[in-house]
């Protein structure tokens, strides 16, 4: 099993470069960063975790700039998004950003993608909340075409590309995509995209959720996606249980404010 850490890279916590260095030195496989382009002050959408929306959500650094900085000071650490809000980005430009990052890091990118939960934020990007999963699927499929085809094209309802060239191609083929979300729709999208599934822990037993994932994959006649558990409690017993269920990767959340560098060492003692 691979073990990684996740950081809200903002001005309220440790520098992402310092976190990356200590994470690699401690033996972690990967570092993930979050994304929100902005938070509308008129937001009516409730925070999925309950209560008030934490301040760091409106302060996240651009994930790809942050990850390039993290990769520049490390040699082996994989750099990932947890998650990139593809529904808020131009897929042609994003495809080039991701492939460039993969080339410059020597093939260390893990692209976590998500459909978003904040209706007002999505609306500012011209995306209807009810369309978000369709938009996500089409934009990722368009990017996958650009990454893998010499002459790429795509014709969808929410994404379109006439026959085009785009380089550089990613070092990794296929480039790892991880679909964030805990429900059946996210599972189906992971299957359809040939991607991994990246849920957070929930009250539903993980074994039951994995059974549903296998059912969705079987229904499509495709392999069961590998699973990355995101924002896991750093407890060795939990990790061993997940490992027994065949989980590929566990990712632990670092403090969203304050000294995330020290927290890397604390989590490493607990799980490595």
WOVENJO-V795838 format. One record per pair of residues at least 24 apart in sequence whose ideal C-beta (glycine too) atoms are under 6 Angstrom apart, sorted by the first residue. I is the first residue (numbers start at 1). J is the second residue. Records with the same first field share a line. If there is no record, write none. Layout:
BEGIN
I: J / J
END
This chain:
BEGIN
1: 243
2: 29 / 249
3: 28 / 29 / 250
4: 28 / 29 / 30 / 251
5: 31 / 252 / 254
6: 32 / 82 / 251 / 253
7: 33 / 254 / 260
8: 34 / 56 / 256
9: 33 / 61 / 66
10: 56 / 59 / 60
12: 56 / 257
13: 257 / 260
14: 259 / 260 / 261
16: 66 / 69 / 70
17: 69 / 73
18: 261
19: 260 / 261
20: 70 / 73 / 74 / 77
21: 73
22: 261 / 264
23: 264
24: 74 / 77
26: 264 / 268
27: 272
29: 78
30: 78 / 80
31: 70 / 77 / 79
32: 80 / 82 / 251
33: 63 / 66
34: 60 / 82
35: 60 / 63 / 84 / 85
36: 60
37: 88
40: 120
43: 120
45: 118 / 119
48: 117
56: 256
64: 97 / 101
71: 105
78: 108 / 110
79: 108
80: 110 / 112
81: 111 / 112
82: 112
83: 112 / 113 / 114 / 180
84: 113
85: 114 / 116
86: 113 / 136 / 139
87: 115 / 116 / 127 / 132 / 135 / 136
88: 125
91: 139 / 142 / 143 / 159
95: 143 / 146
99: 147 / 168 / 170
102: 170 / 171 / 172
103: 168 / 171
107: 171 / 172
110: 176
111: 177
112: 178 / 180 / 198
113: 179
114: 180
133: 185
134: 158
137: 189
140: 193
147: 175
178: 228
187: 213 / 216
188: 216
190: 225
191: 216 / 217 / 220 / 222
196: 225 / 226 / 228
197: 225 / 227
198: 228 / 230
200: 230 / 231
234: 267 / 270 / 271
236: 271
239: 271
END
